[in-house]
Amino acid sequence: MQGVSQAGNLSALLPALKRNRIDLSYLGGTSVGGIQGAKISEGMTIDECISIQSETIQTWLAIERHGPEIIFPLTSVKFAWGLYSGAILDGTTLWGLVNGKLLGTSGIDPLKIMAAPRQFDLVVKNSLTFSSEVLSIQDQKFQKNPNEILNAIVAAASLPPFFPSQKVFETPYEDGRFIAPLVKRAIKAGCNFIFVLFPYQRRKMDRPTDWFSRSFPEIIKPLLRITAMSNEIDEAEIERAKAVAQDIRAQEKARNFFSTPWGKRKFDRAINKAGFTFARKRDLVICEVYIENKPSSLLVHTFDKKNKDLSLVLDSSENTMSKLLREMQLY
C-alpha cells in the first residue's frame, strides 16, 4: 500500500512535469520507493518515464488481483523458522519483483538506468555498522559492475525481520527507512522543484488492524516505533531544507542589488568567505506529499481484495497530487 500510494502520486506528477517542460533530473528512494524509482529511472525522456509509470500501475493491479501473499507468502512454519533464523522470508519474492519473474513483467534493467540522463540514488542501512548510507548509481563502482545495481535495489527494500539483508559489493545492507539524505542530494543536484512522497498520513501513528499484529505485538510495536522515529527525522530534515531554500532566495535577492558583473563576483566571494554556499540562480521549491486517504494504517492493515484496497489508494493518491499541482499552478 505504501508503494501504490507513490505510484498514484507519480501518475499525476510526471505528466505535469511534461506539460510544464520541467526535466526529471533526479530520482531517489528507499524500500518500495527505491524499486519504483529505479524502474522509472530507466526512461531516457519524460515521455518514456510516463510510459514506464503506466507499466508499474499494471504491476500494482496484478498484485491486487493476486493478494499480498504473492509478495509475502507467510505460513506458520516460515514464521516460526524466521523468528529463529532472523528472517521470516528468504527474499525470493522480492527478487522476483525486481527481475520481473514474479509477475512476468520486464523487470528492472540496470544498463538503462546507467544510460538515462539523471541521477538515481538509494538509501540503505549498513547491517554491520547500523548507519544509513546513500548508494548512487552514478558511482564508478556501479558503472564497472552494473549487476550490483539490482543487489542495491533489493537491499534497499529488505525490511527486517521479513527479508534478509542483501550484500552489495560484499557489504550487507537492508531497508534504509530514512529519505532525508536524498533531499540534500536533490538540492546539490540543482533541482528547482523537489517532491518528497511520504507513504503515510502526516502526524498520524499506524493503528494495526490485522490478526498478525494483534498476535505478535512484540514484533510489530518496535517496527511502528522505528517508523515513527524515521518519519520525525525526515520531516525535520525537510524543514531544514526549506530554510536552505529561503537562504538561496535571500542571497539571490541581495545579489541582484549589484548591477555589474564585478559587484556580483565581489558579493559571491564575500558569501563564500563567510562560510555560506551560494547556489546558482534558481527558485527552490520543496513539496511534501502525504497520504490523505483511508485506511490510516498502511504499514500493517488487513488486505481486502473484494474492496480493491490498492485501487482505492491509487486513485486517492493521484487526486492528492493533482490537488497540490493545481495549488502550485503546475497542473
Phi, psi and omega in degrees: 000325177297319180292319183289334176295320178291325177298320177296317177303313184291331179297331176269325186289312186299314176297327179294322177298318179297314182299326182263008178055045177256125181287145172267092189261350182210137174222140177207156180188176173213163182058223181293334176294330176290320178296312183294317179296322180297318181295315181294329183292352176292335187292132177283328181234169178295327177297319178293322178297320178295319179296318179295322179299323177298324177294320181294327177299317179296326177296316179295321179292328176293320177297321178298319181294320182283329186095165186296341182295343178289332176263320182242078181283070184281137170226164181297324180292312179299321182295314181297316179293323180297321178296328180281319186272341179106349177214124184290321179245161184267359178089001182299315182292326178295316177296321179297326177291320182287318182270357174090353184287335184294319184240007180072031179265182183282346181072185181256130183255108182297330180293324178292322179297317181293326183280340184292149186274053178204162177273137177229125182236154176233138173263129179228165176246126178291120184288346179267317183259349181062024179254150178281141177224156176249124176258115180262126182294341179280352179297148184301326183295327177282329177298324180278336182227075186303325183295339178293342177299318179296321176299319181294320180295315179294319180300318182294343181251004184275085183277118175284149005268014184282316182239145179285159177295158182237134181280135173234116187052046175071005177252127181283132179231163176217184181313128185283339178064303185276147173244356183308318181301333182288330180296316178300318183289329177293321177296315180296329180286352176091020181291139174273321178242128177239117178256121180253114185264101179273127182271046177200169177275140185295130176056033175234127179279147175295137173242100183303137181240000188258163182295326182300314182295320180290329183280330184229064182296334180293342177267316186286319184301316176298323178297318180294320179295317179296318179297316179298319180295316180295323178298318180296318179295317179298316181294323178295322179293324177298317179297320177295322179295323177295323177296321177298318180299319178295321178297319180298315180295319180295318179296319180296320179296317179294322182296327183291347176292337180271120186272346183249152176302324179298317180295320180294320179295320179297321177297315180300317180295321180295319179296314180296321180295328180282356177094009178265158176252122180259116182280161176296163186300121176191160176249108187271122180239125179247122185245121176266130181239114181251164177281136179246357187268169169265154003285155181291331180266119177248355178276311179228115186206141177291120184279137182232103180294324182298321181277357181053059183305315183294322179296322179296315179294320180300309182294317181296319181290325176295320178294323179298314179294320180299320179297316179296317181296325176295319178297327180273358183060039177245002186278000000 
